[in-house]
Amino acid sequence: MSAPARNRLPLSTKAGFGLGNIGVMIGKQAPKALSLPIYNVALGVSPGWVGTVLALSRVWDAVTDPLVGHWSDRFTSRWGRRKPFIFLGAILSGLFFASMWWFPRGLSDTQYLLYYIVTSLLFYLALTVFSVPWYALGYELSEDYDERTRLMGFASFLGPAGQIVVAWLYPLTQQKTFFADTIEGVRFVGLGAGILLAAFGLATVFMVKERPEPPAAKTKDAAKLSFWAGVKAAAKNRSFVILTAAFTLVVVGTSMVGGLGFYVHTYYLYGGDTKLGGELTAQNMTLMLICAVAFTPVVVRLSTRFGKKAIFTAALAWGLMRTASLWFLLDPAHPQLALVNGFLWGFDNAAVFMLCHAMIADVCDVDQLDSGVRREGLFGALYGWVFKTGLALAFAVSGYILVLIGFNRDLGGAQPADTLFLMKLAYCGIPALFFLLALIIFVRYPITREMADGVRAKLEARNAAV
């Protein structure tokens, strides 16, 4: 089923929004990719403390998200509601990301930790100012059920380019041809990544034109515009709660062991060789993202034919089978077998992350029908608040997983057999469990294509009357 021509977005709009996702992905993924290898392996800070700072940063991120979303919903200017936030946030995100890796040499572990805390909090505040209005802009650009999927398809198609950049950041710091050591490498690699983050964020500002608010959405009273009224409405919205819970479980399960991948590849598969382990981690991530890009048009087509709910459910089931089968692919005698998981990861990565955002736009339609106001910024931010709070827990646990399983940095490749076994078990088993829980919850999601089209028809009739 295709969208009528009047509902189709210009190619430049889709491309401009999609390019912004490259910046968003760099901002979201780069700290996770670099923090443990740099602050733990290179500088000697405890992995438990690094995980705690990652968690603290995401709690801070989660607290500021709803506030920024609410402000952008109510903001008015000659440049629009969202674009001024995106402009300022993109520039500051790039600046503060680079600053995270320009620490002075010769500090104590405590001083390095304090530096990391301060720069992380500044970076995540700037990223919130950029990313929350960027997502809200995408939710409101189209009113068509399938065109929303196509728009998010562009973001999913282009966004992995940012993740591929992230996958190679640490290996680039190890290039002795260009850098004297890891510290010098991460300074300049971090600066380059910060510039890219800002540049792609600004692409959305200059290439995308905001839609005006629907006429009916402007006839709103102050009570419905309040922050807490929006929070209560979101909590009562069954579709929003189910979608957010399912997505959060997937993100938490994968993020809890995301940083563990480097350790599994380095110490379980390659016996402590950080260069080979880092390269395999980058290769795995690159393959996964290339496959995610390749699967994106397939997911869009399948979603157009069968509906978002059906394909999202299939992606959760696929993720469960993929993570469970990873156990048999991690073989020290054949390390490259781990790349099969990267290939299989492409489908659920493309579907889960793309469709959840397309469905948030449908959820906002249901909220508008009930309340008479548009709150894409607040709903998107509350959804972000929930899964980022979950991420904070995941990051806190991720560092302590290494502590609990007995990992000792000083032993290098001579880690105990029990430690290596538990490392593999956590890396495979935790994501599988969380995919299963997400699948059990999501089957109750109520918004089908028929329901979404009915809601949209009522909203258009209301707008026409106004």
TAGICOR-V504320 format. One record per residue. N is the residue number from 0. PSI is psi in whole degrees, 0 to 359 (none if undefined). NEAR is the number of other ideal C-beta (glycine too) atoms within 10 Angstrom. Layout:
[[N,PSI,NEAR] [N,PSI,NEAR]]
//
This chain:
[[0,126,10] [1,154,11] [2,143,18] [3,154,8] [4,326,6] [5,339,6] [6,357,14] [7,137,15] [8,146,20] [9,149,11] [10,323,9] [11,325,11] [12,314,19] [13,317,25] [14,318,18] [15,320,19] [16,318,23] [17,321,25] [18,325,24] [19,330,30] [20,336,31] [21,315,25] [22,318,29] [23,317,23] [24,321,25] [25,314,29] [26,321,30] [27,320,20] [28,330,19] [29,316,27] [30,322,24] [31,322,18] [32,328,25] [33,335,22] [34,307,24] [35,313,24] [36,325,26] [37,303,25] [38,332,26] [39,298,22] [40,315,19] [41,321,19] [42,344,18] [43,10,12] [44,142,22] [45,134,17] [46,330,22] [47,318,18] [48,322,19] [49,316,26] [50,323,25] [51,319,18] [52,319,23] [53,319,26] [54,314,20] [55,319,17] [56,320,26] [57,328,25] [58,315,19] [59,316,20] [60,315,25] [61,323,22] [62,320,15] [63,337,22] [64,304,28] [65,325,24] [66,314,15] [67,320,24] [68,317,28] [69,318,22] [70,320,18] [71,331,26] [72,323,25] [73,352,13] [74,141,17] [75,140,8] [76,170,10] [77,342,5] [78,0,13] [79,182,20] [80,320,24] [81,321,26] [82,324,21] [83,322,17] [84,315,27] [85,318,28] [86,307,20] [87,316,16] [88,322,25] [89,315,29] [90,313,19] [91,326,19] [92,315,28] [93,319,28] [94,311,17] [95,332,22] [96,314,29] [97,323,22] [98,337,18] [99,336,23] [100,6,26] [101,45,14] [102,150,19] [103,156,9] [104,158,8] [105,15,7] [106,163,13] [107,168,10] [108,318,13] [109,319,10] [110,319,12] [111,320,21] [112,316,19] [113,319,13] [114,316,17] [115,319,24] [116,310,16] [117,311,13] [118,327,20] [119,316,23] [120,319,17] [121,318,19] [122,313,27] [123,331,28] [124,314,19] [125,321,24] [126,325,29] [127,315,27] [128,329,24] [129,307,28] [130,323,30] [131,311,31] [132,331,31] [133,313,27] [134,316,25] [135,321,29] [136,318,27] [137,323,28] [138,330,24] [139,0,23] [140,331,20] [141,151,23] [142,358,17] [143,138,21] [144,311,28] [145,329,21] [146,331,22] [147,321,29] [148,319,28] [149,320,21] [150,313,25] [151,335,32] [152,321,24] [153,316,23] [154,319,25] [155,330,28] [156,321,22] [157,327,22] [158,319,30] [159,339,28] [160,322,20] [161,323,26] [162,327,23] [163,318,20] [164,314,24] [165,319,24] [166,332,23] [167,5,18] [168,310,24] [169,313,26] [170,326,18] [171,326,18] [172,344,25] [173,3,18] [174,99,10] [175,343,9] [176,327,4] [177,331,12] [178,145,17] [179,325,8] [180,181,12] [181,323,19] [182,312,17] [183,321,13] [184,313,23] [185,333,26] [186,309,16] [187,327,16] [188,318,26] [189,322,21] [190,316,17] [191,319,14] [192,322,25] [193,321,24] [194,317,14] [195,318,19] [196,310,31] [197,318,24] [198,316,15] [199,327,26] [200,320,30] [201,337,19] [202,321,21] [203,319,29] [204,317,21] [205,346,10] [206,344,17] [207,135,27] [208,127,12] [209,147,13] [210,144,15] [211,157,11] [212,144,15] [213,147,18] [214,318,12] [215,331,20] [216,345,19] [217,344,12] [218,74,11] [219,151,15] [220,165,10] [221,326,7] [222,319,8] [223,339,13] [224,350,16] [225,154,13] [226,313,16] [227,332,9] [228,321,17] [229,320,24] [230,316,17] [231,320,11] [232,319,19] [233,319,23] [234,332,10] [235,351,11] [236,106,20] [237,318,13] [238,317,20] [239,316,25] [240,315,18] [241,312,19] [242,316,25] [243,318,24] [244,315,18] [245,314,25] [246,320,26] [247,319,23] [248,319,23] [249,313,26] [250,318,22] [251,314,23] [252,319,24] [253,324,21] [254,331,24] [255,329,24] [256,11,23] [257,311,21] [258,341,25] [259,338,22] [260,318,19] [261,320,20] [262,321,28] [263,313,23] [264,319,25] [265,311,25] [266,327,22] [267,316,24] [268,325,22] [269,14,19] [270,29,16] [271,3,14] [272,102,16] [273,329,21] [274,310,11] [275,321,15] [276,318,24] [277,321,24] [278,320,18] [279,321,24] [280,316,25] [281,319,21] [282,318,18] [283,314,21] [284,319,22] [285,314,18] [286,317,21] [287,317,23] [288,323,25] [289,318,16] [290,325,19] [291,319,26] [292,316,20] [293,324,15] [294,342,22] [295,309,26] [296,327,14] [297,316,14] [298,319,28] [299,315,25] [300,317,14] [301,320,18] [302,322,27] [303,325,20] [304,316,11] [305,350,13] [306,154,21] [307,320,29] [308,315,23] [309,317,14] [310,325,23] [311,319,26] [312,316,20] [313,323,17] [314,322,28] [315,319,24] [316,319,14] [317,315,17] [318,322,27] [319,313,20] [320,323,13] [321,311,22] [322,327,26] [323,322,16] [324,346,14] [325,331,22] [326,321,13] [327,351,10] [328,347,18] [329,97,19] [330,113,12] [331,334,10] [332,337,6] [333,72,10] [334,328,18] [335,346,12] [336,334,14] [337,337,22] [338,339,16] [339,322,16] [340,322,19] [341,320,22] [342,312,15] [343,330,21] [344,336,24] [345,319,23] [346,306,22] [347,329,26] [348,314,27] [349,313,28] [350,311,28] [351,312,24] [352,329,22] [353,311,29] [354,330,27] [355,321,22] [356,324,21] [357,326,26] [358,331,26] [359,322,25] [360,320,27] [361,320,25] [362,320,27] [363,329,24] [364,316,21] [365,319,19] [366,319,23] [367,321,20] [368,323,15] [369,322,12] [370,336,17] [371,6,16] [372,156,23] [373,126,24] [374,48,29] [375,318,27] [376,313,30] [377,315,32] [378,316,28] [379,322,30] [380,323,31] [381,320,23] [382,316,25] [383,322,25] [384,318,24] [385,309,20] [386,335,23] [387,328,27] [388,319,19] [389,320,24] [390,320,27] [391,315,22] [392,317,16] [393,316,28] [394,321,28] [395,317,19] [396,324,19] [397,316,26] [398,323,25] [399,342,15] [400,317,22] [401,323,25] [402,316,13] [403,326,13] [404,357,20] [405,20,14] [406,134,20] [407,112,12] [408,324,12] [409,340,6] [410,345,13] [411,233,13] [412,0,13] [413,40,10] [414,145,21] [415,152,13] [416,321,7] [417,321,10] [418,316,19] [419,321,20] [420,313,12] [421,327,17] [422,315,23] [423,318,18] [424,315,12] [425,318,21] [426,326,23] [427,317,20] [428,322,16] [429,311,22] [430,321,24] [431,317,18] [432,317,14] [433,327,25] [434,319,27] [435,314,18] [436,319,17] [437,319,27] [438,317,20] [439,321,12] [440,318,19] [441,337,20] [442,345,12] [443,2,12] [444,127,21] [445,342,10] [446,108,22] [447,177,15] [448,318,18] [449,318,10] [450,317,16] [451,318,24] [452,323,13] [453,318,12] [454,317,20] [455,320,16] [456,319,10] [457,322,12] [458,320,20] [459,323,13] [460,320,10] [461,316,17] [462,320,13] [463,322,9] [464,321,8] [465,none,10]]
//
